[in-house]
Amino acid sequence: VDKTPLEADTNPGFGANVRGLGHNNYLGKILNARVYELARETPLQHAANLSAQLQNRVLLKREDMQPVFSFKIRGAYNKIAQLSREQLAAGIVACSAGNHAQGVALSAVHLGIDAVIIMPTATPAIKVNAVRKLGGNVVLHGSNYDEAAAEAMRRVAQEGRTLIHPFDDPLVIAGQGTIAMEILKQTTGKPLHAIFVCCGGGGMLAGIAAYVKRVRPGVLVIGVEAEDAA
């Protein structure tokens, strides 16, 4: 989104905190992310009606054009592709009722490794079937996400699998951060005031912020979460 420039970013603490993450080297991790072996660079599309309504130029990052129709493929593949031979041989496990499950399933099939996807029993059949069609080994367990997550951790402990977390992992965050890399490249030479990022767990928001605040710190990064779904 670009608009008539407001005051420069007046929250130095946020940018300073991200720039202080040198021990995790997120900029390096994002630049070296292995997402493009499976994911694709998606376009920025001008949202004409929304732009007219808001009287600003609004661009939409079309992550729905990914192979699994979601940005989740970026982080999932980047994490899985960088596991050691021993970890790959032991297999992976993920807990998800949606897009992360599909990203993990497709990544595992592409790399030829064993993956178990734990999904709550209440997961809609359309989501379960979508994961199975991608080649995922779905295990329905528990009546809610927490119970499914506990089963995933049990398999980590007893079977030696590696957990592919949907957001709380530096390599997953770095994979999602490639979205910011593309946005800044696609808007080179054009005014860019703010990037609004949907957030739930915060992996995509963290990745985008880590990159933007290092490369173009004057661009605002704003996380947006549904008020009734914190």
Phi and psi in degrees as a GROMACS rama.xvg file:
@    title "Ramachandran Plot"
@    xaxis  label "Phi"
@    yaxis  label "Psi"
@TYPE xy
-126.352  150.475  ASP-2
-155.304  179.033  LYS-3
-56.1591  123.114  THR-4
-56.431  130.67  PRO-5
-93.6046  -167.819  LEU-6
-60.9061  148.509  GLU-7
-59.8875  161.532  ALA-8
-50.8781  115.176  ASP-9
-101.057  18.7916  THR-10
-114.777  73.4846  ASN-11
-63.0702  -24.7003  PRO-12
-62.5498  -38.5694  GLY-13
-64.4978  -51.5971  PHE-14
-61.9644  -39.2944  GLY-15
-64.3163  -38.6622  ALA-16
-63.7856  -43.7934  ASN-17
-66.3161  -43.2898  VAL-18
-65.8404  -21.7174  ARG-19
-81.1542  1.50447  GLY-20
-85.3429  37.5143  LEU-21
-60.3452  -31.0618  GLY-22
-66.7569  -22.2877  HIS-23
-97.8328  -14.8168  ASN-24
46.9224  56.1497  ASN-25
-64.4543  -35.1905  TYR-26
-60.3264  -46.5841  LEU-27
-63.3312  -41.2412  GLY-28
-63.1254  -39.2198  LYS-29
-68.6807  -45.0235  ILE-30
-63.5065  -27.7879  LEU-31
-103.864  10.9174  ASN-32
-62.7645  143.374  ALA-33
-98.6316  39.4363  ARG-34
-73.7559  -29.897  VAL-35
-81.5891  5.01926  TYR-36
-74.9259  -18.1892  GLU-37
-138.017  -41.9575  LEU-38
-79.814  172.661  ALA-39
-132.203  157.353  ARG-40
-73.9163  126.147  GLU-41
-102.494  152.106  THR-42
-79.0745  159.825  PRO-43
-96.4805  122.829  LEU-44
-111.308  130.292  GLN-45
-68.615  124.071  HIS-46
-93.0134  90.7605  ALA-47
-61.8854  -48.861  ALA-48
-66.3572  -43.3837  ASN-49
-66.2515  -38.5393  LEU-50
-61.7932  -42.9433  SER-51
-66.0496  -39.9218  ALA-52
-64.6317  -40.1609  GLN-53
-94.2866  -5.90675  LEU-54
56.5061  40.5627  GLN-55
-144.829  160.802  ASN-56
-86.8366  113.094  ARG-57
-111.184  129.613  VAL-58
-116.856  140.848  LEU-59
-110.012  129.679  LEU-60
-84.8318  113.83  LYS-61
-84.9232  66.8153  ARG-62
-71.7938  -10.2764  GLU-63
-70.509  -5.80044  ASP-64
-94.0878  6.33647  MET-65
-71.4497  162.632  GLN-66
-55.9306  -28.5219  PRO-67
-110.537  16.2375  VAL-68
64.1475  25.8299  PHE-69
-158.723  152.883  SER-70
-64.8858  -15.7229  PHE-71
-59.3034  -23.4308  LYS-72
-61.9058  -30.3262  ILE-73
-62.9679  -56.7946  ARG-74
-66.875  -40.8089  GLY-75
-62.0035  -47.7274  ALA-76
-68.0782  -41.2165  TYR-77
-60.2022  -40.0787  ASN-78
-67.4061  -49.9807  LYS-79
-66.149  -40.1569  ILE-80
-66.349  -18.6666  ALA-81
-104.929  12.4277  GLN-82
-72.8279  155.849  LEU-83
-73.4245  167.229  SER-84
-59.9303  -39.7802  ARG-85
-64.1974  -42.7137  GLU-86
-65.919  -41.6721  GLN-87
-63.229  -39.4118  LEU-88
-66.1819  -33.0355  ALA-89
-78.9967  -15.7312  ALA-90
90.2671  170.501  GLY-91
-127.804  165.567  ILE-92
-143.679  145.105  VAL-93
-140.168  154.094  ALA-94
-122.739  119.799  CYS-95
-166.145  150.043  SER-96
-111.078  14.41  ALA-97
-156.73  -124.516  GLY-98
-66.8283  -35.6068  ASN-99
-62.1986  -38.9617  HIS-100
-58.8426  -42.1765  ALA-101
-68.3816  -39.1974  GLN-102
-63.2814  -42.4675  GLY-103
-66.1146  -44.1906  VAL-104
-60.4813  -48.4374  ALA-105
-66.2886  -38.6669  LEU-106
-62.9931  -43.2283  SER-107
-64.8709  -41.959  ALA-108
-64.1152  -42.2488  VAL-109
-62.2694  -36.8259  HIS-110
-92.7797  -6.11615  LEU-111
70.1389  40.4436  GLY-112
-121.314  160.506  ILE-113
-81.2223  126.614  ASP-114
-132.35  135.582  ALA-115
-112.668  128.028  VAL-116
-110.53  112.029  ILE-117
-88.6588  125.326  ILE-118
-129.496  139.363  MET-119
-58.9253  149.575  PRO-120
-63.6017  -21.5653  THR-121
-84.9095  2.04767  ALA-122
-61.8689  132.111  THR-123
-55.2539  141.082  PRO-124
-58.2576  -32.6667  ALA-125
-63.4187  -34.5534  ILE-126
-75.1662  -41.1516  LYS-127
-61.2811  -46.179  VAL-128
-65.202  -34.2297  ASN-129
-63.4484  -40.3798  ALA-130
-68.3847  -41.4899  VAL-131
-64.9465  -37.5191  ARG-132
-64.7029  -27.243  LYS-133
-82.5309  -3.43094  LEU-134
99.2756  9.08293  GLY-135
-76.5609  140.421  GLY-136
-87.7797  96.5082  ASN-137
-87.0725  131.898  VAL-138
-120.221  117.321  VAL-139
-85.9084  124.196  LEU-140
-151.773  133.942  HIS-141
79.3992  157.234  GLY-142
-90.5254  -7.86938  SER-143
-149.76  177.515  ASN-144
-63.4402  -41.1208  TYR-145
-61.5594  -40.2651  ASP-146
-69.1096  -37.7547  GLU-147
-65.8337  -40.5448  ALA-148
-64.1047  -36.871  ALA-149
-63.7007  -38.0336  ALA-150
-66.3858  -38.4685  GLU-151
-62.1737  -42.8466  ALA-152
-67.2264  -32.581  MET-153
-62.114  -40.4424  ARG-154
-70.5819  -30.7776  ARG-155
-62.7951  -46.1451  VAL-156
-71.1769  -41.7518  ALA-157
-92.2225  -28.97  GLN-158
-108.82  -6.79161  GLU-159
74.8802  16.5134  GLY-160
-73.2817  158.628  ARG-161
-97.2042  130.618  THR-162
-79.5177  129.438  LEU-163
-102.017  96.1133  ILE-164
-76.2081  143.582  HIS-165
-68.9829  -20.3042  PRO-166
-152.403  -28.4268  PHE-167
-89.5345  64.2317  ASP-168
-158.397  130.276  ASP-169
-56.0152  -38.4652  PRO-170
-74.0539  -31.7617  LEU-171
-67.7038  -45.5303  VAL-172
-58.9918  -43.6344  ILE-173
-63.5039  -39.6664  ALA-174
-60.8309  -45.1051  GLY-175
-66.9115  -28.6491  GLN-176
-64.0488  -19.4997  GLY-177
-64.5249  -18.4152  THR-178
-60.6237  -44.6993  ILE-179
-65.1163  -39.3998  ALA-180
-57.7293  -43.1647  MET-181
-68.2727  -43.1458  GLU-182
-59.5074  -46.6547  ILE-183
-66.1828  -36.3495  LEU-184
-67.3978  -40.3763  LYS-185
-74.702  -13.9237  GLN-186
-114.58  17.205  THR-187
-56.4736  129.429  THR-188
80.1363  2.62286  GLY-189
-117.487  150.805  LYS-190
-66.6066  134.939  PRO-191
-137.585  110.55  LEU-192
-91.0791  -45.464  HIS-193
-151.913  151.092  ALA-194
-118.126  120.258  ILE-195
-96.9074  128.386  PHE-196
-122.811  122.338  VAL-197
-62.2095  139.404  CYS-198
-141.642  140.92  CYS-199
-126.162  -80.2134  GLY-200
-74.0991  -31.437  GLY-201
104.456  3.83791  GLY-202
-63.9337  -46.3424  GLY-203
-66.0315  -42.186  MET-204
-60.7489  -43.7248  LEU-205
-63.177  -44.7354  ALA-206
-64.3645  -44.7646  GLY-207
-65.3343  -44.7547  ILE-208
-63.0372  -42.6742  ALA-209
-59.5958  -39.5422  ALA-210
-77.5051  -50.5866  TYR-211
-61.4038  -43.2831  VAL-212
-72.3666  -12.8648  LYS-213
-90.6697  -36.0118  ARG-214
-95.6245  -44.29  VAL-215
-136.702  75.5969  ARG-216
-62.7287  -17.4662  PRO-217
-75.9817  -13.4531  GLY-218
-78.5052  128.225  VAL-219
-72.0627  139.393  LEU-220
-118.915  117.188  VAL-221
-122.393  118.348  ILE-222
-82.8855  137.639  GLY-223
-125.785  123.589  VAL-224
-128.749  141.447  GLU-225
-59.5351  131.13  ALA-226
-60.4093  -34.393  GLU-227
-97.3002  12.0663  ASP-228
-137.691  46.0238  ALA-229
